[in-house]
């Protein structure tokens, strides 16, 4: 499923092997609504997410780089549910 989501958005504005900043934004808005909504400006939040994922600084997010986001989200969810179960 993770591969299918990546492939669905990759290549609409860039290479099919990576996500441009705009492709990542659309992916996050459609697949994780509310993810970019925080106390800070949505553009600033998007910029921070993109910079943190683009580890090789090629102005795109490859699938391995995208997996970092997925891993961090899974770890945060796991921590949340562990804390909920402890109370």
C-alpha positions in Angstrom: 0.0 0.0 0.0 2.8 2.4 0.8 4.4 1.8 -2.6 1.1 2.4 -4.3 0.6 5.7 -2.6 4.1 6.8 -3.5 3.6 5.8 -7.2 0.2 7.5 -7.4 1.8 10.9 -6.7 5.3 10.6 -8.0 5.8 11.8 -11.6 2.9 14.2 -11.9 5.4 17.1 -11.9 8.8 15.3 -11.9 10.4 11.9 -12.3 8.3 8.9 -11.5 11.1 7.8 -9.2 10.7 10.7 -6.8 8.3 13.3 -5.4 8.7 17.0 -6.1 7.8 19.4 -3.3 4.4 20.0 -4.8 3.7 16.3 -5.3 4.6 15.6 -1.7 2.3 18.5 -0.6 -0.6 16.9 -2.6 0.1 13.5 -1.2 0.1 14.8 2.4 -3.0 16.8 1.8 -4.9 13.9 0.3 -3.6 10.9 2.2 -2.9 12.6 5.6 -5.4 15.5 5.9 -4.5 17.8 8.7 -0.9 16.7 8.8 0.4 20.1 7.7 -2.1 22.0 9.8 -0.4 23.2 12.9 0.2 26.4 14.8 2.7 27.4 12.1 2.2 28.5 8.6 1.3 25.6 6.3 4.0 26.6 3.8 6.6 26.8 6.5 5.5 23.4 7.8 5.7 21.9 4.3 9.2 23.4 3.8 10.4 21.9 7.0 9.0 18.4 6.2 10.5 18.6 2.7 13.9 19.6 3.8 14.0 17.0 6.5 13.2 14.2 4.0 15.4 15.4 1.1 18.6 14.1 2.7 20.7 14.2 -0.5 19.4 17.8 -1.3 18.4 17.0 -4.9 15.1 18.9 -4.5 13.1 15.7 -4.7 12.0 13.0 -2.2 12.9 9.5 -3.3 11.1 6.4 -2.1 13.8 5.6 0.5 13.6 9.2 1.7 9.7 9.0 1.8 10.0 5.9 3.9 11.6 8.0 6.6 8.4 9.9 6.9 6.3 6.7 7.0 8.7 5.3 9.7 8.5 8.4 11.8 4.7 8.5 11.6 4.4 4.8 12.6 6.8 5.4 15.5 4.7 8.3 16.7 1.5 6.3 16.4 3.1 3.4 18.3 4.3 5.7 21.1 0.8 7.3 21.3 -1.0 4.0 21.6 1.6 2.6 24.1 1.1 5.7 26.3 -2.7 5.4 26.0 -2.5 1.8 27.0 -0.4 2.6 30.1 -3.0 5.0 31.5 
